[in-house]
Amino acid sequence: MHEDRYFSVGQPTILVRDGGIEDYDPPPVGPPKVGLVEVRNTQPTDGSDLSRADHGSAGAVYDPKAAYWAAVDSAAIYGGVS
């Protein structure tokens, strides 16, 4: 029914994935109709694929001009603070 279904301790969960989009669907009743395929994690587990938000290559951490305009947009949409 779905491309992927998550399992926990060998039991199907309600979390499924189709086309990269995750959703919820109760697991079907009874044993699976096809053999299960275990997917191995191919990503590094030592954190070498992560980068810090404050690293120079991440760009500006805080942009005062963007923060100002975000506050103006918020006030225009939701009203001022009372």
C-alpha positions in Angstrom: 0.0 0.0 0.0 2.9 2.4 0.8 6.5 2.7 -0.4 7.8 2.5 3.2 6.4 1.8 6.6 8.4 2.3 9.8 8.8 -0.5 12.2 9.6 -0.5 15.9 10.9 -3.6 17.7 9.8 -5.6 14.7 6.2 -4.3 14.8 4.7 -2.0 12.1 3.9 1.6 13.2 1.4 4.0 11.9 4.1 6.1 10.2 4.4 5.6 6.4 6.2 7.3 3.5 5.2 7.7 -0.1 7.2 9.8 -2.6 9.3 11.2 0.3 6.2 12.5 2.1 5.5 11.0 5.6 2.0 10.4 6.7 0.0 8.3 9.2 -1.9 5.1 8.3 -2.8 2.3 10.7 -0.9 -0.9 9.9 -2.9 -3.6 8.1 -4.3 -6.5 10.2 -2.4 -9.8 10.0 1.0 -10.8 8.8 2.7 -8.9 5.8 1.6 -10.2 2.4 5.2 -9.8 1.0 8.6 -10.3 2.5 10.1 -7.4 4.5 13.2 -5.6 3.3 15.6 -4.1 5.8 17.2 -0.8 4.8 20.6 -0.2 6.2 21.6 3.3 7.3 24.3 4.5 4.9 24.8 7.9 6.5 27.8 8.5 8.8 27.0 8.1 12.5 30.0 10.1 13.7 28.5 13.5 12.9 31.0 14.2 10.0 28.1 15.1 7.7 26.9 17.9 10.1 28.0 21.5 10.2 27.5 24.2 12.8 25.0 27.0 12.2 27.6 29.6 13.3 30.2 28.3 10.9 31.3 31.0 8.3 30.0 28.9 5.4 26.5 28.9 6.9 26.0 32.7 6.2 24.8 35.3 8.6 23.5 34.0 11.8 21.4 37.1 12.6 20.3 39.6 10.0 18.9 42.7 11.8 17.3 44.0 8.6 15.5 40.7 8.0 14.4 40.6 11.6 12.9 44.1 11.4 10.9 43.2 8.3 9.7 40.0 9.8 8.4 41.9 12.7 6.7 44.5 10.4 5.1 41.7 8.3 3.9 40.0 11.5 2.3 43.2 12.8 0.7 43.8 9.5 -0.8 40.3 9.4 -1.7 39.7 13.0 -2.0 43.2 14.4 0.1 45.1 16.8 1.1 44.1 20.4 -1.4 45.3 23.0 
